[in-house]
Amino acid sequence: DCFALLVYERPQESNVGYFLEASQREVVADAVNAAVLSTNPKHKDRLYSHLETLLRQLMACCLEQRLLNDGQGESLSLNRLLKNNNCKRIKKSD
């Protein structure tokens, strides 16, 4: 449905204009990403980018590790991991 935005001269005034709202950005981005990935002739069956596949595998491994440790251990927080990594880079550059 969000691809219908392309046919309107003023999409924000159309019946699909709600896709331009901030709350719909992720939905539209996912739809566009899936369309781009599905048109790659080398990867006809690919639903996810390589990065998303890697992150999904990382999450699955972390969850499996917690299960093997009877639910003990810290859960993976990608936001926290990225923030900590960014702080380390900033400290190195000082």
N, CA and C of each residue as an Amber inpcrd file, in Angstrom:
protein
   282
   0.8040000  -1.2000000   0.0000000   0.0000000   0.0000000   0.0000000
   0.8480000   1.2650000   0.0000000   1.9770000   1.2320000   0.7140000
   2.7740000   2.4570000   0.8120000   3.3900000   2.8500000  -0.5260000
   3.5000000   1.9070000  -1.4620000   4.0390000   2.2390000  -2.7750000
   3.0690000   3.0920000  -3.5840000   1.8250000   3.1370000  -3.1600000
   0.8420000   4.0040000  -3.8170000   1.2150000   5.4710000  -3.6590000
   2.0530000   5.7960000  -2.6900000   2.5080000   7.1760000  -2.5040000
   3.2010000   7.7120000  -3.7520000   3.7980000   6.8200000  -4.5200000
   4.5580000   7.2320000  -5.6980000   3.6880000   7.7680000  -6.8260000
   2.4300000   7.4040000  -6.8700000   1.5800000   7.7970000  -8.0010000
   0.8890000   9.1360000  -7.8030000   0.9530000   9.6700000  -6.6090000
   0.2560000  10.9280000  -6.3270000   1.1960000  12.1210000  -6.4480000
   0.6770000  13.1890000  -7.0380000   1.4440000  14.4230000  -7.1210000
   1.6070000  15.0390000  -5.7300000   0.5690000  14.9250000  -4.9130000
   0.6040000  15.4060000  -3.5200000   0.2140000  14.2370000  -2.6050000
   1.1540000  13.3360000  -2.3590000   0.8230000  12.1260000  -1.5890000
   0.3040000  12.4100000  -0.1870000   0.7580000  13.4970000   0.4300000
   0.3070000  13.8150000   1.7880000  -1.1840000  14.1200000   1.8310000
  -1.7770000  14.4710000   0.6880000  -3.2050000  14.7740000   0.6240000
  -4.0330000  13.5870000   0.1200000  -3.3790000  12.4760000  -0.1780000
  -4.0810000  11.3060000  -0.7190000  -4.6240000  10.4240000   0.4020000
  -5.3470000   9.3840000  -0.0060000  -5.9010000   8.4550000   0.9870000
  -4.8280000   7.5670000   1.6240000  -3.6160000   7.5750000   1.0830000
  -2.5040000   6.8320000   1.6910000  -1.4790000   7.7830000   2.3150000
  -1.8470000   9.0280000   2.4660000  -0.9600000  10.0370000   3.0380000
  -0.5210000   9.7370000   4.4580000  -1.2890000   8.9150000   5.1580000
  -0.9220000   8.5720000   6.5440000   0.4170000   7.8480000   6.6120000
   0.8570000   7.2600000   5.4840000   2.1650000   6.5940000   5.4730000
   3.3120000   7.5890000   5.6340000   3.0540000   8.8640000   5.4230000
   4.0870000   9.8840000   5.5690000   4.2310000  10.3670000   7.0070000
   3.3540000   9.9190000   7.8780000   3.4290000  10.3100000   9.2870000
   4.6220000   9.6240000   9.9590000   5.1640000  10.2700000  10.9690000
   6.3300000   9.7340000  11.6840000   6.0680000   8.3320000  12.2330000
   4.8500000   8.0710000  12.6560000   4.5230000   6.7650000  13.2410000
   4.5640000   5.6380000  12.2130000   4.5430000   5.9710000  10.9360000
   4.5350000   4.9590000   9.8810000   5.8890000   4.7930000   9.1970000
   6.8900000   5.5430000   9.6190000   8.1970000   5.5060000   8.9470000
   8.8100000   4.1140000   8.9240000   8.7280000   3.4170000  10.0350000
   9.3310000   2.0850000  10.0940000   8.5950000   1.1100000   9.1810000
   7.2780000   1.2190000   9.1170000   6.4810000   0.3560000   8.2360000
   6.8850000   0.5840000   6.7880000   6.9830000   1.8480000   6.3940000
   7.3550000   2.1850000   5.0190000   8.7860000   1.7380000   4.7340000
   9.6960000   1.9850000   5.6620000  11.0900000   1.5840000   5.4710000
  11.2110000   0.0730000   5.3150000  10.4860000  -0.6920000   6.1120000
  10.5080000  -2.1510000   5.9960000   9.9700000  -2.6070000   4.6450000
   8.8990000  -1.9820000   4.1850000   8.3100000  -2.3500000   2.8910000
   9.2670000  -2.0420000   1.7490000   9.8860000  -0.8760000   1.7940000
  10.8410000  -0.5000000   0.7450000  12.0560000  -1.4190000   0.7900000
  12.5740000  -1.6910000   1.9770000  13.7230000  -2.5760000   2.1220000
  13.4200000  -3.9720000   1.5830000  12.2640000  -4.5030000   1.9170000
  11.8800000  -5.8300000   1.4210000  11.7720000  -5.8330000  -0.0980000
  11.2380000  -4.7560000  -0.6650000  11.1120000  -4.6720000  -2.1220000
  12.4880000  -4.6190000  -2.7820000  13.3930000  -3.8420000  -2.2090000
  14.7460000  -3.7440000  -2.7640000  15.4500000  -5.0890000  -2.6760000
  15.3650000  -5.7290000  -1.5230000  16.0200000  -7.0270000  -1.3520000
  15.4370000  -8.0810000  -2.2790000  14.1460000  -8.0290000  -2.5310000
  13.5090000  -9.0440000  -3.3760000  13.8300000  -8.8560000  -4.8510000
  14.3520000  -7.6970000  -5.2450000  14.6790000  -7.4720000  -6.6540000
  16.1290000  -7.7850000  -6.9750000  16.9180000  -8.1580000  -5.9860000
  18.3120000  -8.5070000  -6.2210000  18.3600000  -9.8720000  -6.9000000
  18.8280000  -9.9330000  -8.1560000  18.8180000 -11.2100000  -8.8860000
  19.7100000 -12.2820000  -8.2620000  20.6940000 -11.8810000  -7.4700000
  21.5880000 -12.8520000  -6.8350000  20.9500000 -13.5120000  -5.6240000
  19.9500000 -12.8760000  -5.0460000  19.3400000 -13.3700000  -3.8080000
  17.8250000 -13.3570000  -3.9300000  17.2840000 -14.2000000  -4.7410000
  15.8360000 -14.2110000  -4.9670000  15.0500000 -14.5400000  -3.7010000
  15.5980000 -15.3890000  -2.8390000  14.8600000 -15.8140000  -1.6530000
  15.1980000 -14.9840000  -0.4130000  16.0300000 -13.9790000  -0.5510000
  16.4720000 -13.2090000   0.6150000  15.3710000 -12.2640000   1.0920000
  14.9680000 -12.4240000   2.3520000  13.9660000 -11.5490000   2.9590000
  14.6050000 -10.4800000   3.8310000  15.8390000 -10.7330000   4.2640000
  16.5120000  -9.8320000   5.1910000  17.8870000  -9.4590000   4.6450000
  18.3580000  -8.2810000   5.0020000  19.7060000  -7.8720000   4.6240000
  20.7050000  -8.7340000   5.3990000  21.9500000  -8.6950000   4.9700000
  22.9840000  -9.4610000   5.6740000  23.1190000  -8.9840000   7.1200000
  23.0410000  -7.6800000   7.3200000  23.1520000  -7.1360000   8.6790000
  22.0030000  -7.6090000   9.5560000  20.7850000  -7.5860000   9.0230000
  19.6400000  -8.0330000   9.8140000  19.7420000  -9.5230000  10.1240000
  20.2200000 -10.3120000   9.1660000  20.4150000 -11.7460000   9.3970000
  21.4450000 -11.9700000  10.5030000  22.5270000 -11.2030000  10.4580000
  23.5600000 -11.3110000  11.4870000  23.0160000 -10.9400000  12.8620000
  22.2450000  -9.8670000  12.9400000  21.6710000  -9.4460000  14.2210000
  20.6640000 -10.4600000  14.7410000  19.8850000 -11.0540000  13.8550000
  18.9310000 -12.0890000  14.2730000  19.6720000 -13.3000000  14.8410000
  20.7730000 -13.6790000  14.1980000  21.5680000 -14.8100000  14.6750000
  22.1970000 -14.4900000  16.0270000  22.6990000 -13.2710000  16.1790000
  23.2820000 -12.8410000  17.4510000  22.2520000 -12.9040000  18.5720000
  21.0580000 -12.4200000  18.3140000  19.9880000 -12.4560000  19.3210000
  19.6370000 -13.9020000  19.6790000  19.5460000 -14.7640000  18.6660000
  19.2170000 -16.1700000  18.9170000  20.2990000 -16.8370000  19.7660000
  21.5620000 -16.5480000  19.4780000  22.6640000 -17.1280000  20.2530000
  22.6400000 -16.6420000  21.6970000  22.3730000 -15.3610000  21.8910000
  22.3090000 -14.8140000  23.2530000  21.1560000 -15.4230000  24.0430000
  20.0150000 -15.5850000  23.3930000  18.8740000 -16.2150000  24.0720000
  19.1670000 -17.6720000  24.4080000  19.8130000 -18.3780000  23.4900000
  20.1660000 -19.7780000  23.7240000  21.1510000 -19.8930000  24.8860000
  22.1110000 -18.9880000  24.9460000  23.0830000 -18.9960000  26.0390000
  22.3910000 -18.7810000  27.3820000  21.4250000 -17.8770000  27.4300000
  20.6770000 -17.6520000  28.6770000  19.8860000 -18.8980000  29.0580000
  19.2810000 -19.5660000  28.0710000  18.5270000 -20.7910000  28.3580000
  19.4390000 -21.8690000  28.9340000  20.6400000 -21.9920000  28.3740000
  21.5880000 -22.9910000  28.8560000  22.0930000 -22.6720000  30.2620000
  22.0010000 -21.4220000  30.6630000  22.4270000 -20.9880000  32.0010000
  21.2400000 -20.7990000  32.9320000  20.1690000 -21.5340000  32.6940000
  18.9560000 -21.4600000  33.5210000  18.4150000 -20.0390000  33.6520000
  18.4520000 -19.2970000  32.5590000  17.9060000 -17.9390000  32.5540000
  18.7960000 -16.9100000  33.2140000  19.9990000 -17.3190000  33.6050000
  20.9280000 -16.4000000  34.2680000  21.7420000 -15.6450000  33.2250000
  22.1360000 -14.4540000  33.5720000  22.9750000 -13.6530000  32.6830000
  22.2160000 -12.4640000  32.1330000  22.9680000 -11.5640000  31.5990000
  22.4130000 -10.3210000  31.0840000  21.8260000 -10.5470000  29.6920000
  20.6730000  -9.9560000  29.4490000  20.0940000 -10.0510000  28.1120000
  20.7800000  -9.0420000  27.2020000  20.8200000  -9.3550000  25.9380000
  21.4700000  -8.4860000  24.9660000  20.6060000  -7.2610000  24.6980000
  21.2090000  -6.1100000  24.8270000  20.5500000  -4.8550000  24.4790000
  21.4070000  -4.1920000  23.4140000  20.9270000  -4.2040000  22.1820000
  21.6960000  -3.6360000  21.0860000  21.9410000  -2.1470000  21.3060000
  20.9420000  -1.4380000  21.8090000  21.1240000  -0.0060000  22.0830000
  22.2380000   0.2250000  23.0930000  22.2460000  -0.5560000  24.1680000
  23.2750000  -0.4120000  25.1990000  24.6500000  -0.7770000  24.6300000
  24.7110000  -1.8340000  23.8480000  25.9670000  -2.2690000  23.2460000
  26.5360000  -1.1950000  22.3300000  25.6930000  -0.6180000  21.4900000
  26.1460000   0.4310000  20.5770000  26.5640000   1.6860000  21.3360000
  25.8150000   2.0260000  22.3750000  26.1420000   3.2100000  23.1730000
  27.4870000   3.0290000  23.8690000  27.7120000   1.8570000  24.4710000
  28.9810000   1.5830000  25.1470000  30.1420000   1.6050000  24.1660000
  29.9420000   1.0310000  22.9940000  30.9880000   1.0000000  21.9790000
  31.3140000   2.4120000  21.5090000  30.2930000   3.2390000  21.3430000
  30.4930000   4.6220000  20.9220000  31.2560000   5.4060000  21.9870000
  30.9320000   5.1810000  23.2580000  31.6340000   5.8600000  24.3580000
  33.1090000   5.4730000  24.3760000  33.4120000   4.2080000  24.1090000
  34.8030000   3.7530000  24.0860000  35.5720000   4.4430000  22.9670000
  34.9320000   4.6060000  21.7910000  35.5930000   5.2840000  20.6770000
  35.8560000   6.7480000  21.0040000  34.9220000   7.3840000  21.6680000
  35.0860000   8.7930000  22.0310000  36.2460000   8.9480000  23.0170000
  36.3390000   8.0430000  23.9950000  37.4240000   8.1120000  24.9800000
  38.7820000   7.9060000  24.3130000  38.8600000   7.0100000  23.3150000
  40.1230000   6.7630000  22.6140000  40.5710000   7.9840000  21.8230000
  39.6180000   8.7280000  21.2820000  39.9720000   9.8940000  20.4620000
  40.3830000  11.1000000  21.2970000  40.0990000  11.0810000  22.6120000
  40.4600000  12.2160000  23.4900000  41.9070000  12.2610000  23.7710000
